[in-house]
């Protein structure tokens, strides 16, 4: 082998080694998304397991501050919606707003909560009627409703029966009677992308809720003890025909006395005239 051929062989081996080294160093880069996904999953698991939630929305200082001893907000439940159609290519000319309006990207949203006070009563159970006091805020600090306002009363509803927004059916899970909780509800679990006046479209809501009581029946319904009252009012109606029927029955004295008097002649009229003529005079 000549020097030139030897040189070429060494260069070829060096080039192959460089390519092999380059492939080995590039392999971990391909796995980077997997590590990123694992880290995201770990953060989500930490939030679910009791760690502080990092996705609590920023809100106005007009909303009353929680007591200093209140723990940090925690994640209660997380959802991810995956579209049935995915975009394979998007031109840079397509703005992020247009991409979002197409609804072709996965969306993740969560309910977070801060346990203001753990209730000393029993645990709230499913398929019960919950009675609560509440105050609702928009993120800008607007208070749009409260059962504590003058003229208002506590609100009762069947938990899990879809009679309220999904954020309430889910956000009160795990509360004890007497407990107080602040719930952060995303718009997907509130009034949706259309809203409901005075709540605007895609509005995230904050509720301060106190669980007062639970019952098997709706506390707002009338009790069965009120039903016998109409029966007492109907008794005079049934007694009236009896009182009106009495005059139609003639007294027994009026029907028998007129017939008996003419049929019985006085005894003195039938015996006295026959005796007097037969008596002789002295």
LUMFI-849221 format. One record per residue: residue in one letter; x negated, y, z negated of N, C-alpha, C, O in turn. Coordinates in steps of 0.001 Angstrom, whole numbers. Example, Ala and Ser with C-alpha at 12.3 -4.5 7.8 and 13.67 -1.06 7.14 Angstrom:
<recs>
A; -13190; -5690; -7800; -12300; -4500; -7800; -13200; -3300; -7800; -14236; -3319; -8465
S; -12850; -2250; -7080; -13670; -1060; -7140; -12900; 30; -7870; -13409; 1138; -8039
</recs>
This chain:
<recs>
X; -859; -1183; 0; 0; 0; 0; -897; 1235; 0; -1835; 1339; -791
X; -598; 2154; 887; -1406; 3369; 992; -1008; 4336; -103; 10; 4152; -769
X; -1798; 5346; -283; -1530; 6362; -1293; -232; 7084; -997; 519; 7440; -1905
X; 30; 7302; 312; 1258; 8012; 678; 2478; 7188; 321; 3456; 7695; -229
X; 2399; 5878; 653; 3547; 5030; 317; 3735; 4924; -1196; 4867; 4896; -1679
X; 2639; 4866; -1941; 2727; 4794; -3400; 3358; 6053; -3970; 4160; 6006; -4903
X; 2987; 7147; -3401; 3547; 8423; -3862; 5055; 8468; -3612; 5833; 8930; -4446
X; 5441; 7965; -2422; 6871; 7959; -2097; 7640; 7031; -3045; 8754; 7344; -3466
X; 7034; 5889; -3373; 7691; 4959; -4283; 7867; 5578; -5659; 8926; 5421; -6268
X; 6879; 6265; -6156; 6961; 6902; -7470; 8018; 7996; -7482; 8764; 8142; -8450
X; 8076; 8764; -6397; 9074; 9815; -6306; 10489; 9242; -6268; 11413; 9794; -6866
X; 10643; 8110; -5544; 11963; 7480; -5468; 12409; 6980; -6826; 13561; 7170; -7216
X; 11491; 6333; -7556; 11817; 5853; -8886; 12161; 7003; -9824; 13078; 6893; -10638
X; 11429; 8098; -9711; 11696; 9271; -10542; 13074; 9843; -10245; 13807; 10257; -11144
X; 13409; 9855; -8935; 14712; 10401; -8551; 15849; 9521; -9074; 16862; 10029; -9556
X; 15674; 8199; -8978; 16691; 7290; -9488; 16843; 7426; -10997; 17951; 7367; -11532
X; 15719; 7607; -11671; 15784; 7797; -13122; 16495; 9072; -13492; 17245; 9106; -14468
X; 16273; 10120; -12728; 16935; 11392; -13011; 18442; 11293; -12793; 19236; 11822; -13570
X; 18821; 10588; -11693; 20239; 10419; -11422; 20919; 9588; -12505; 22041; 9869; -12926
X; 20192; 8543; -12944; 20750; 7702; -14008; 20905; 8480; -15300; 21917; 8352; -15990
X; 19898; 9291; -15632; 19972; 10108; -16831; 21085; 11133; -16738; 21771; 11424; -17717
X; 21252; 11686; -15516; 22306; 12677; -15325; 23683; 12047; -15518; 24577; 12664; -16098
X; 23853; 10802; -15022; 25140; 10120; -15184; 25407; 9811; -16642; 26545; 9908; -17101
X; 24342; 9429; -17392; 24528; 9117; -18792; 24897; 10348; -19613; 25717; 10257; -20527
X; 24316; 11474; -19305; 24618; 12703; -20039; 25963; 13276; -19641; 26584; 13989; -20429
X; 26438; 12974; -18407; 27732; 13498; -17955; 28900; 12704; -18518; 30016; 13217; -18601
X; 28653; 11453; -18908; 29741; 10609; -19406; 30413; 11174; -20645; 31643; 11170; -20707
X; 29674; 11660; -21635; 30354; 12227; -22811; 31228; 13425; -22477; 32232; 13651; -23152
X; 30875; 14200; -21452; 31692; 15349; -21076; 33073; 14909; -20623; 34054; 15619; -20845
X; 33162; 13736; -19986; 34453; 13245; -19546; 35326; 12836; -20718; 36551; 12830; -20599
X; 34714; 12491; -21859; 35459; 12074; -23024; 35843; 13243; -23933; 36524; 13054; -24941
X; 35405; 14446; -23573; 35667; 15602; -24425; 37155; 15830; -24663; 37555; 16119; -25790
X; 38010; 15702; -23595; 39439; 15893; -23878; 39982; 14905; -24903; 40857; 15236; -25703
X; 39443; 13674; -24865; 39915; 12693; -25841; 39555; 13128; -27248; 40369; 12984; -28160
X; 38366; 13652; -27447; 37987; 14134; -28775; 38848; 15324; -29183; 39233; 15460; -30345
X; 39146; 16195; -28196; 39985; 17358; -28485; 41390; 16910; -28890; 41981; 17449; -29826
X; 41917; 15909; -28165; 43249; 15408; -28497; 43258; 14779; -29883; 44221; 14921; -30637
X; 42175; 14085; -30207; 42102; 13470; -31533; 42077; 14529; -32616; 42711; 14366; -33658
X; 41358; 15604; -32384; 41300; 16691; -33371; 42674; 17334; -33537; 43090; 17654; -34651
X; 43382; 17522; -32404; 44719; 18105; -32498; 45665; 17186; -33247; 46487; 17631; -34048
X; 45534; 15895; -32973; 46372; 14933; -33690; 46063; 14948; -35167; 46966; 14835; -35997
X; 44785; 15088; -35505; 44407; 15136; -36917; 44984; 16364; -37601; 45433; 16287; -38744
X; 44976; 17502; -36904; 45555; 18704; -37493; 47052; 18537; -37685; 47614; 18946; -38701
X; 47697; 17915; -36672; 49130; 17694; -36804; 49425; 16742; -37948; 50370; 16950; -38709
X; 48614; 15696; -38072; 48816; 14743; -39162; 48574; 15402; -40505; 49277; 15123; -41477
X; 47577; 16281; -40559; 47303; 16967; -41823; 48477; 17844; -42220; 48839; 17914; -43395
X; 49078; 18519; -41230; 50226; 19346; -41545; 51405; 18519; -42003; 52142; 18914; -42906
X; 51580; 17356; -41369; 52690; 16496; -41756; 52458; 15875; -43113; 53402; 15670; -43875
X; 51205; 15574; -43424; 50898; 14893; -44678; 50899; 15836; -45866; 50752; 15385; -47002
X; 51060; 17115; -45640; 51137; 18035; -46768; 50169; 19194; -46686; 50131; 20026; -47593
X; 49374; 19275; -45608; 48473; 20404; -45450; 49230; 21655; -45049; 50379; 21578; -44615
X; 48597; 22796; -45191; 49230; 24065; -44846; 49442; 24156; -43335; 48550; 23816; -42558
X; 50593; 24605; -42933; 50896; 24765; -41516; 50179; 25987; -40970; 50125; 27035; -41613
X; 49629; 25832; -39768; 48875; 26925; -39152; 49673; 27638; -38072; 49196; 28617; -37498
X; 50877; 27164; -37786; 51659; 27743; -36694; 52866; 28526; -37207; 53832; 28729; -36472
X; 52814; 28966; -38460; 53915; 29777; -38987; 53944; 31109; -38252; 52908; 31768; -38165
X; 55092; 31535; -37717; 55134; 32786; -36965; 54894; 33996; -37864; 55275; 34016; -39034
X; 54259; 34988; -37285; 54059; 36239; -38012; 55392; 36972; -38101; 56147; 37010; -37130
X; 55683; 37553; -39258; 56956; 38240; -39444; 56736; 39564; -40158; 55677; 39815; -40733
X; 57759; 40397; -40106; 57687; 41759; -40623; 57583; 41771; -42152; 58147; 40909; -42826
X; 56864; 42746; -42684; 56817; 42890; -44146; 58143; 43339; -44746; 58277; 43409; -45967
X; 59133; 43646; -43891; 60457; 43981; -44415; 61115; 42774; -45076; 61964; 42928; -45955
X; 60728; 41590; -44659; 61268; 40381; -45275; 60658; 40245; -46661; 59440; 40355; -46805
X; 61471; 40010; -47683; 60932; 39941; -49046; 59805; 38919; -49170; 59868; 37817; -48624
X; 58784; 39321; -49899; 57653; 38425; -50125; 58056; 37316; -51091; 58895; 37519; -51969
X; 57462; 36159; -50923; 57740; 35036; -51805; 57010; 35215; -53124; 56023; 35948; -53186
X; 57476; 34559; -54182; 56771; 34658; -55465; 55306; 34245; -55326; 54980; 33394; -54499
X; 54431; 34835; -56119; 52991; 34535; -55983; 52657; 33057; -56153; 51698; 32577; -55548
X; 53412; 32331; -56948; 53101; 30923; -57202; 53627; 29994; -56117; 53438; 28781; -56212
X; 54287; 30533; -55080; 54824; 29684; -54026; 53700; 29052; -53221; 52797; 29766; -52784
X; 53719; 27742; -53007; 52675; 27105; -52189; 52745; 27587; -50753; 53708; 28236; -50345
X; 51721; 27264; -50001; 51680; 27656; -48597; 52770; 26914; -47816; 53261; 25867; -48236
X; 53123; 27483; -46685; 54117; 26836; -45832; 53557; 25542; -45266; 52384; 25459; -44902
X; 54423; 24528; -45199; 54016; 23221; -44687; 54900; 22831; -43517; 55995; 23361; -43330
X; 54402; 21903; -42748; 55154; 21444; -41591; 56147; 20384; -42020; 55803; 19445; -42737
X; 57390; 20545; -41572; 58429; 19573; -41896; 58619; 18564; -40778; 58719; 17364; -41035
X; 58670; 19037; -39537; 58847; 18141; -38398; 58384; 18862; -37138; 58515; 20081; -37027
X; 57844; 18100; -36191; 57320; 18658; -34941; 57903; 17897; -33763; 58010; 16671; -33794
X; 58277; 18629; -32730; 58800; 18054; -31496; 57930; 18496; -30329; 57358; 19586; -30344
X; 57837; 17633; -29314; 57196; 17979; -28056; 58097; 17515; -26925; 58412; 16330; -26814
X; 58505; 18446; -26098; 59326; 18118; -24941; 58416; 17965; -23730; 57597; 18842; -23455
X; 58552; 16865; -23009; 57750; 16594; -21814; 58666; 16672; -20595; 59676; 15969; -20542
X; 58334; 17510; -19619; 59199; 17639; -18442; 59137; 16384; -17580; 58129; 15678; -17567
X; 60212; 16116; -16871; 60227; 14973; -15969; 59476; 15242; -14682; 59120; 14303; -13970
X; 59222; 16520; -14365; 58476; 16908; -13168; 57248; 17695; -13600; 57335; 18590; -14440
X; 56111; 17353; -13021; 54869; 18043; -13345; 54323; 18746; -12101; 54524; 18292; -10975
X; 53640; 19840; -12326; 53027; 20596; -11237; 51627; 20040; -10960; 50765; 20050; -11839
X; 51410; 19561; -9749; 50089; 19036; -9371; 49126; 20154; -9021; 47915; 20020; -9198
X; 49658; 21239; -8533; 48788; 22368; -8172; 49561; 23659; -8363; 50736; 23750; -8007
X; 48897; 24652; -8924; 49480; 25968; -9110; 48474; 27006; -8621; 47334; 27055; -9083
X; 48914; 27822; -7690; 48041; 28859; -7158; 47777; 29928; -8219; 48642; 30195; -9054
X; 46607; 30534; -8194; 46350; 31653; -9111; 47322; 32804; -8940; 47446; 33659; -9817
X; 48018; 32824; -7798; 48985; 33892; -7577; 50232; 33714; -8448; 50972; 34672; -8673
X; 50465; 32499; -8935; 51633; 32235; -9781; 51312; 32696; -11199; 50367; 32206; -11817
X; 52092; 33628; -11708; 51836; 34178; -13038; 52239; 33182; -14128; 53062; 32301; -13879
X; 51675; 33307; -15322; 52078; 32419; -16427; 53563; 32518; -16755; 54173; 31529; -17162
X; 54154; 33707; -16581; 55575; 33857; -16853; 56411; 32994; -15909; 57389; 32371; -16322
X; 56008; 32966; -14623; 56733; 32143; -13652; 56534; 30663; -13967; 57471; 29872; -13865
X; 55325; 30294; -14345; 55079; 28885; -14691; 55950; 28469; -15873; 56491; 27364; -15893
X; 56083; 29351; -16850; 56903; 29027; -18021; 58365; 28915; -17641; 59079; 28055; -18156
X; 58817; 29781; -16741; 60225; 29742; -16342; 60556; 28472; -15579; 61708; 28038; -15576
X; 59575; 27871; -14937; 59824; 26625; -14214; 60055; 25464; -15163; 60645; 24457; -14771
X; 59605; 25583; -16398; 59837; 24546; -17382; 59156; 23238; -17063; 59702; 22172; -17350
X; 57994; 23292; -16486; 57282; 22084; -16085; 56049; 21824; -16931; 55168; 21062; -16533
X; 55982; 22446; -18084; 54854; 22227; -18978; 55380; 21712; -20311; 56457; 22122; -20744
X; 54644; 20821; -20969; 55082; 20344; -22289; 55179; 21497; -23277; 54367; 22421; -23255
X; 56188; 21429; -24146; 56418; 22465; -25143; 56478; 21792; -26514; 57189; 20806; -26706
X; 55722; 22342; -27456; 55698; 21818; -28823; 56224; 22877; -29778; 55833; 24041; -29697
X; 57112; 22476; -30685; 57652; 23401; -31680; 57906; 22638; -32968; 58131; 21428; -32967
X; 57864; 23387; -34074; 57943; 22762; -35396; 58862; 23555; -36318; 59095; 24747; -36122
X; 59373; 22862; -37325; 60044; 23503; -38455; 59063; 23515; -39611; 58567; 22465; -40019
X; 58782; 24687; -40137; 57904; 24832; -41292; 58734; 25308; -42482; 59790; 25917; -42311
X; 58250; 25028; -43671; 58996; 25413; -44862; 58043; 25748; -45999; 56927; 25234; -46069
X; 58501; 26611; -46877; 57781; 26954; -48104; 58702; 26646; -49272; 59798; 27199; -49361
X; 58267; 25770; -50165; 59086; 25353; -51301; 58982; 26410; -52392; 58021; 26430; -53161
X; 59978; 27286; -52451; 59962; 28354; -53444; 60173; 27784; -54847; 59499; 28181; -55797
X; 61110; 26855; -54962; 61417; 26241; -56254; 61912; 24825; -56021; 62827; 24607; -55227
X; 61318; 23871; -56704; 61774; 22489; -56626; 62954; 22326; -57590; 62819; 22584; -58786
X; 64086; 21906; -57082; 65271; 21789; -57916; 65140; 20722; -58984; 64505; 19690; -58772
X; 65742; 20977; -60129; 65720; 20009; -61229; 66832; 18979; -61106; 66856; 18005; -61858
X; 67754; 19179; -60169; 68862; 18254; -59994; 68496; 17076; -59111; 67338; 16924; -58724
X; 69480; 16236; -58789; 69219; 15065; -57950; 68894; 15445; -56517; 69142; 16569; -56080
X; 68343; 14499; -55807; 67969; 14703; -54412; 69216; 14836; -53546; 70196; 14115; -53735
X; 69169; 15760; -52601; 70268; 15882; -51652; 70354; 14645; -50770; 69344; 14187; -50235
X; 71543; 14111; -50621; 71746; 12851; -49919; 72394; 13081; -48561; 73042; 14107; -48353
X; 72228; 12138; -47630; 72900; 12271; -46325; 74397; 12037; -46449; 74884; 11483; -47435
X; 75117; 12480; -45409; 76573; 12316; -45328; 77281; 12932; -46532; 78280; 12400; -47017
X; 76758; 14049; -47005; 77376; 14808; -48091; 77711; 16214; -47593; 77215; 16659; -46558
X; 78552; 16890; -48344; 78809; 18306; -48110; 77867; 19103; -49011; 77910; 18988; -50236
X; 77014; 19915; -48379; 76098; 20764; -49125; 76731; 22145; -49290; 77324; 22685; -48357
X; 76597; 22696; -50473; 77004; 24078; -50725; 75753; 24880; -51022; 74992; 24538; -51927
X; 75535; 25952; -50260; 74280; 26691; -50349; 74549; 28186; -50393; 75583; 28668; -49930
X; 73597; 28900; -50960; 73455; 30336; -50764; 72312; 30553; -49787; 71321; 29823; -49818
X; 72441; 31541; -48929; 71429; 31723; -47887; 71325; 33178; -47488; 72245; 33967; -47702
X; 70184; 33520; -46902; 69958; 34810; -46264; 69117; 34570; -45028; 68075; 33917; -45101
X; 69562; 35095; -43883; 68865; 34887; -42620; 68222; 36152; -42097; 68808; 37233; -42153
X; 66990; 36005; -41581; 66234; 37148; -41054; 65724; 36842; -39653; 65458; 35688; -39319
X; 65589; 37892; -38831; 64797; 37835; -37621; 63345; 38140; -37974; 63056; 38654; -39054
X; 62441; 37822; -37059; 61024; 38045; -37344; 60702; 39528; -37530; 59723; 39867; -38195
X; 61521; 40421; -36946; 61259; 41851; -37099; 61768; 42397; -38426; 61683; 43598; -38682
X; 62303; 41506; -39278; 62764; 41929; -40592; 64253; 42190; -40673; 64759; 42484; -41757
X; 64978; 42092; -39559; 66417; 42335; -39578; 67142; 41224; -40329; 66979; 40045; -40017
X; 67935; 41602; -41309; 68783; 40627; -42001; 70112; 40554; -41261; 70857; 41533; -41233
X; 70417; 39411; -40665; 71612; 39305; -39856; 72774; 38638; -40582; 73908; 38726; -40114
X; 72530; 37976; -41710; 73634; 37359; -42440; 73143; 36924; -43814; 71967; 36611; -43997
X; 74067; 36910; -44785; 73728; 36463; -46142; 75005; 36145; -46899; 75977; 36897; -46840
X; 74996; 35026; -47611; 76133; 34687; -48467; 76111; 35471; -49767; 77061; 35408; -50547
X; 75042; 36202; -50005; 74910; 37003; -51221; 75425; 38420; -51049; 75467; 39181; -52016
X; 75820; 38789; -49833; 76371; 40121; -49605; 77722; 40273; -50302; 78402; 39276; -50544
X; 78118; 41491; -50626; 79422; 41697; -51274; 80559; 41124; -50441; 80611; 41313; -49225
X; 81454; 40433; -51099; 82588; 39825; -50416; 82315; 38466; -49822; 83240; 37814; -49337
X; 81076; 38016; -49843; 80727; 36715; -49296; 80703; 35675; -50408; 80616; 36014; -51588
X; 80781; 34412; -50020; 80751; 33288; -50952; 79761; 32245; -50442; 79379; 32280; -49272
X; 79343; 31322; -51301; 78453; 30234; -50827; 79095; 29466; -49677; 80317; 29382; -49556
X; 78242; 28923; -48855; 78671; 28241; -47629; 78557; 26735; -47805; 77550; 26242; -48313
X; 79595; 25993; -47383; 79615; 24527; -47476; 79684; 23941; -46069; 80389; 24465; -45205
X; 78952; 22855; -45843; 78940; 22202; -44539; 78507; 20748; -44716; 77813; 20434; -45683
X; 78899; 19856; -43809; 78465; 18457; -43877; 77069; 18311; -43276; 76876; 18582; -42091
X; 76114; 17893; -44066; 74736; 17778; -43608; 74622; 16680; -42547; 75164; 15587; -42711
X; 73921; 16980; -41477; 73691; 16000; -40430; 74841; 15755; -39493; 74753; 14864; -38648
X; 75920; 16506; -39602; 77107; 16297; -38756; 77137; 17253; -37567; 78146; 17317; -36866
X; 76070; 17989; -37324; 75964; 18913; -36190; 77012; 20024; -36244; 77459; 20512; -35206
X; 77403; 20421; -37457; 78314; 21536; -37623; 77576; 22855; -37779; 78191; 23921; -37759
X; 76270; 22789; -37935; 75416; 23966; -38043; 74267; 23787; -37054; 74183; 22767; -36370
X; 73387; 24777; -36982; 72251; 24650; -36078; 71358; 23493; -36538; 71343; 23137; -37716
X; 70624; 22920; -35596; 69771; 21767; -35907; 68710; 22122; -36941; 68280; 21266; -37715
X; 68291; 23379; -36953; 67294; 23793; -37925; 67772; 23681; -39356; 66966; 23507; -40270
X; 69083; 23779; -39560; 69644; 23593; -40911; 69787; 22112; -41238; 69436; 21685; -42338
X; 70297; 21325; -40295; 70436; 19892; -40543; 69099; 19248; -40891; 69043; 18303; -41677
X; 68014; 19771; -40294; 66688; 19215; -40550; 65953; 19952; -41664; 65226; 19342; -42448
X; 66144; 21252; -41728; 65349; 22067; -42637; 65662; 21883; -44104; 64839; 22228; -44951
X; 66838; 21346; -44434; 67205; 21139; -45834; 66890; 19734; -46326; 67169; 19393; -47475
X; 66306; 18920; -45449; 65987; 17551; -45855; 64963; 17554; -46989; 63987; 18304; -46966
X; 65210; 16696; -47981; 64255; 16556; -49085; 64436; 17556; -50207; 63635; 17565; -51142
X; 65457; 18400; -50154; 65675; 19363; -51224; 66424; 18707; -52386; 67200; 17772; -52189
X; 66182; 19205; -53588; 66908; 18796; -54783; 67894; 19893; -55163; 67685; 21064; -54846
X; 68962; 19508; -55840; 69941; 20499; -56275; 69274; 21521; -57194; 68516; 21171; -58099
X; 69574; 22778; -56937; 68938; 23859; -57680; 67662; 24351; -57032; 67065; 25317; -57505
X; 67225; 23697; -55941; 65993; 24093; -55279; 66182; 25260; -54326; 67283; 25504; -53832
X; 65100; 25974; -54077; 65091; 27098; -53149; 63963; 26883; -52142; 62882; 26410; -52492
X; 64232; 27233; -50902; 63262; 26974; -49835; 63371; 28057; -48773; 64461; 28541; -48465
X; 62217; 28428; -48217; 62192; 29302; -47040; 61875; 28426; -45831; 60896; 27680; -45823
X; 62733; 28534; -44803; 62624; 27690; -43620; 62319; 28563; -42401; 62970; 29584; -42182
X; 61338; 28158; -41623; 60973; 28823; -40375; 61485; 27947; -39225; 61004; 26833; -39017
X; 62467; 28472; -38484; 63152; 27683; -37467; 62828; 28237; -36084; 63054; 29422; -35840
X; 62303; 27416; -35167; 62051; 27891; -33795; 63362; 28057; -33041; 64389; 27497; -33423
X; 63313; 28831; -31969; 64545; 29127; -31246; 65163; 27878; -30619; 66374; 27822; -30407
X; 64322; 26867; -30319; 64860; 25637; -29728; 65799; 24910; -30687; 66676; 24169; -30243
X; 65628; 25112; -32001; 66468; 24463; -33003; 67398; 25458; -33683; 67990; 25171; -34723
X; 67516; 26647; -33066; 68408; 27683; -33602; 69508; 27957; -32578; 70383; 27115; -32379
X; 69477; 29123; -31925; 70535; 29494; -30990; 70070; 29500; -29543; 70717; 30095; -28682
X; 68943; 28835; -29273; 68529; 28564; -27905; 68038; 29770; -27134; 67733; 30824; -27693
X; 67973; 29573; -25821; 67434; 30618; -24949; 68471; 31683; -24598; 68160; 32629; -23875
X; 69695; 31543; -25098; 70716; 32560; -24845; 71040; 33385; -26083; 71489; 34526; -25969
X; 70814; 32814; -27271; 71116; 33533; -28493; 72602; 33540; -28782; 73395; 32913; -28079
X; 72963; 34262; -29831; 74354; 34428; -30236; 74430; 35718; -31030; 73955; 35779; -32164
X; 75030; 36762; -30440; 75024; 38068; -31102; 75460; 37966; -32562; 76440; 37294; -32880
X; 74725; 38636; -33438; 73653; 39611; -33198; 72263; 38996; -33032; 71270; 39723; -33059
X; 72172; 37697; -32864; 70875; 37034; -32719; 70493; 37024; -31242; 71240; 36480; -30429
X; 69358; 37605; -30871; 68985; 37672; -29457; 68521; 36319; -28929; 68399; 35348; -29676
X; 68268; 36282; -27641; 67810; 35056; -26995; 66410; 34677; -27479; 65569; 35540; -27731
X; 66180; 33374; -27602; 64885; 32820; -27999; 64362; 33459; -29288; 63184; 33799; -29393
X; 65244; 33612; -30246; 64869; 34242; -31512; 64502; 33174; -32538; 65298; 32282; -32831
X; 63296; 33275; -33077; 62906; 32428; -34199; 63495; 33024; -35478; 63500; 34241; -35665
X; 63980; 32164; -36334; 64711; 32609; -37511; 64000; 32183; -38788; 63264; 31197; -38822
X; 64249; 32966; -39841; 63751; 32654; -41180; 64944; 32651; -42119; 65706; 33617; -42166
X; 65106; 31570; -42866; 66203; 31452; -43825; 65647; 31182; -45214; 64784; 30324; -45398
X; 66156; 31928; -46184; 65944; 31598; -47599; 67204; 30892; -48077; 68288; 31475; -48066
X; 67065; 29635; -48496; 68219; 28791; -48804; 68095; 28254; -50223; 67009; 27875; -50662
X; 69214; 28226; -50935; 69298; 27610; -52257; 70383; 26543; -52221; 71533; 26838; -51894
X; 70028; 25308; -52554; 70988; 24208; -52571; 71698; 24195; -53922; 71087; 23885; -54944
X; 72991; 24532; -53925; 73749; 24673; -55161; 74347; 23343; -55603; 74211; 22953; -56763
X; 75012; 22645; -54679; 75698; 21411; -55059; 75897; 20550; -53824; 75669; 20993; -52698
X; 76328; 19307; -54049; 76704; 18401; -52983; 77946; 17623; -53430; 78149; 17395; -54623
X; 78774; 17218; -52462; 80008; 16516; -52778; 80373; 15603; -51621; 79840; 15730; -50519
X; 81290; 14678; -51887; 81734; 13738; -50875; 82773; 14342; -49939; 82916; 13891; -48802
X; 83488; 15340; -50394; 84533; 15974; -49591; 84247; 17468; -49467; 83431; 18031; -50196
X; 84936; 18080; -48532; 84748; 19501; -48275; 85302; 20311; -49450; 86497; 20230; -49734
X; 84469; 21083; -50133; 84988; 21879; -51262; 85993; 22930; -50843; 86753; 23417; -51680
X; 86020; 23296; -49567; 86948; 24328; -49113; 88349; 23788; -48861; 89289; 24573; -48743
X; 88515; 22479; -48776; 89833; 21916; -48545; 90659; 21942; -49820; 90106; 21889; -50918
X; 92007; 22023; -49681; 92892; 22046; -50832; 92932; 20675; -51482; 92883; 19653; -50797
X; 93017; 20657; -52767; 93051; 19402; -53503; 94414; 18743; -53357; 95410; 19441; -53167
X; 94488; 17404; -53442; 95782; 16721; -53290; 96804; 17076; -54374; 97999; 16863; -54170
X; 96374; 17606; -55510; 97317; 17947; -56585; 98265; 19060; -56173; 99309; 19229; -56803
X; 97946; 19811; -55155; 98831; 20886; -54711; 99970; 20383; -53837; 100915; 21132; -53590
X; 99916; 19122; -53354; 100934; 18606; -52457; 102283; 18358; -53136; 103304; 18603; -52493
X; 102367; 17884; -54409; 103698; 17660; -55006; 104547; 18906; -55178; 105743; 18781; -55441
X; 103993; 20092; -55044; 104766; 21312; -55234; 105958; 21417; -54291; 107032; 21799; -54755
X; 105846; 21102; -52991; 107053; 21174; -52144; 108143; 20214; -52590; 109320; 20487; -52353
X; 107790; 19076; -53240; 108802; 18127; -53687; 109679; 18727; -54781; 110877; 18446; -54820
X; 109117; 19545; -55668; 109903; 20180; -56726; 110874; 21194; -56159; 111949; 21406; -56719
X; 110505; 21826; -55049; 111408; 22792; -54432; 112570; 22111; -53716; 113593; 22751; -53472
X; 112440; 20842; -53377; 113504; 20155; -52654; 114572; 19591; -53572; 115658; 19255; -53100
X; 114305; 19475; -54876; 115286; 18916; -55800; 116576; 19739; -55854; 117646; 19134; -55783
X; 116558; 21064; -55972; 117826; 21809; -55953; 118631; 21579; -54701; 119861; 21617; -54733
X; 117926; 21332; -53555; 118650; 21111; -52310; 119440; 19820; -52369; 120548; 19759; -51836
X; 118902; 18779; -53006; 119634; 17517; -53124; 120730; 17591; -54175; 121705; 16845; -54091
X; 120596; 18479; -55170; 121611; 18593; -56222; 122816; 19397; -55766; 123901; 19239; -56326
X; 122656; 20266; -54752; 123756; 21114; -54310; 124926; 20321; -53721; 126076; 20651; -54009
X; 124676; 19284; -52905; 125843; 18524; -52416; 126623; 17866; -53534; 127838; 17707; -53417
X; 125957; 17475; -54627; 126663; 16859; -55738; 127589; 17858; -56432; 128698; 17497; -56827
X; 127155; 19092; -56583; 127977; 20096; -57248; 129139; 20533; -56372; 130214; 20851; -56880
X; 128934; 20552; -55053; 130015; 20945; -54166; 131026; 19823; -53957; 132174; 20075; -53592
X; 130588; 18565; -54193; 131505; 17440; -53986; 132500; 17291; -55132; 133542; 16666; -54935
X; 132234; 17828; -56308; 133116; 17663; -57459; 134500; 18268; -57237; 135489; 17622; -57583
X; 134621; 19474; -56678; 135981; 20009; -56481; 136829; 19192; -55541; 138054; 19281; -55621
X; 136254; 18394; -54648; 137039; 17597; -53724; 137683; 16397; -54388; 138560; 15785; -53779
X; 137298; 16018; -55613; 137879; 14877; -56338; 138951; 15399; -57304; 138609; 16086; -58266
X; 140244; 15094; -57079; 141311; 15651; -57961; 141227; 15047; -59347; 140895; 13869; -59472
X; 141509; 15791; -60374; 141520; 15246; -61734; 142592; 14183; -61859; 143670; 14328; -61282
X; 142323; 13119; -62596; 143328; 12044; -62715; 144630; 12507; -63365; 145675; 11945; -63041
X; 144635; 13508; -64273; 145880; 13957; -64930; 146828; 14584; -63942; 148043; 14440; -64077
X; 146296; 15289; -62936; 147156; 15966; -61973; 147830; 14996; -61024; 148916; 15294; -60527
X; 147236; 13862; -60757; 147828; 12906; -59819; 148845; 11967; -60472; 149713; 11453; -59765
X; 148782; 11715; -61794; 149700; 10772; -62473; 150817; 11461; -63250; 151924; 10924; -63282
X; 150607; 12562; -63849; 151616; 13207; -64701; 152868; 13630; -63941; 153976; 13384; -64417
X; 152726; 14268; -62755; 153969; 14658; -62055; 154827; 13481; -61697; 156047; 13649; -61697
X; 154320; 12294; -61389; 155109; 11124; -61019; 155732; 10468; -62232; 156785; 9848; -62080
X; 155159; 10557; -63437; 155652; 9821; -64609; 156792; 10553; -65288; 157694; 9914; -65830
X; 156774; 11855; -65271; 157802; 12597; -66015; 159197; 12389; -65462; 160079; 12124; -66278
X; 159506; 12474; -64185; 160873; 12262; -63696; 161337; 10828; -63838; 162545; 10610; -63930
X; 160474; 9849; -63862; 160873; 8435; -63913; 161307; 8019; -65291; 161933; 6963; -65380
X; 161061; 8692; -66343; 161402; 8297; -67725; 162456; 9257; -68273; 162119; 10397; -68594
X; 163719; 8842; -68392; 164761; 9765; -68911; 164657; 9903; -70406; 164145; 8993; -71058
X; 165104; 10964; -70968; 165073; 11140; -72414; 165979; 10127; -73080; 167107; 9940; -72623
X; 165541; 9463; -74139; 166366; 8414; -74764; 167616; 8963; -75418; 168592; 8219; -75519
X; 167664; 10182; -75862; 168852; 10724; -76578; 170010; 10934; -75626; 171171; 10858; -76027
X; 169699; 11200; -74357; 170773; 11453; -73397; 171511; 10172; -73012; 172683; 10244; -72643
X; 170872; 9009; -73084; 171511; 7759; -72627; 172255; 7017; -73753; 173102; 6185; -73429
X; 172002; 7259; -75052; 172604; 6499; -76167; 173652; 7297; -76950; 174649; 6730; -77396
X; 173448; 8546; -77113; 174355; 9331; -77958; 175777; 9443; -77380; 176728; 9254; -78140
X; 175981; 9737; -76094; 177358; 9853; -75576; 178146; 8572; -75723; 179363; 8669; -75885
X; 177571; 7371; -75684; 178286; 6108; -75773; 178733; 5795; -77195; 179715; 5072; -77363
X; 178081; 6288; -78197; 178404; 5938; -79595; 179553; 6797; -80151; 180418; 6268; -80849
X; 179584; 8081; -79865; 180547; 8998; -80466; 182018; 8610; -80182; 182815; 8660; -81118
X; 182419; 8238; -78986; 183862; 7930; -78770; 184314; 6684; -79507; 185519; 6572; -79729
X; 183526; 5784; -79890; 183964; 4527; -80546; 184112; 4681; -82057; 184525; 3732; -82722
X; 183796; 5813; -82604; 183875; 6003; -84046; 185307; 6459; -84427; 185723; 7533; -83993
X; 186033; 5721; -85181; 187397; 6173; -85525; 187421; 7266; -86551; 186510; 7417; -87365
X; 188515; 8043; -86490; 188607; 9138; -87437; 189200; 8647; -88710; 190076; 7783; -88686
X; 188771; 9151; -89801; 189252; 8806; -91146; 190613; 9402; -91377; 191190; 9226; -92450
</recs>
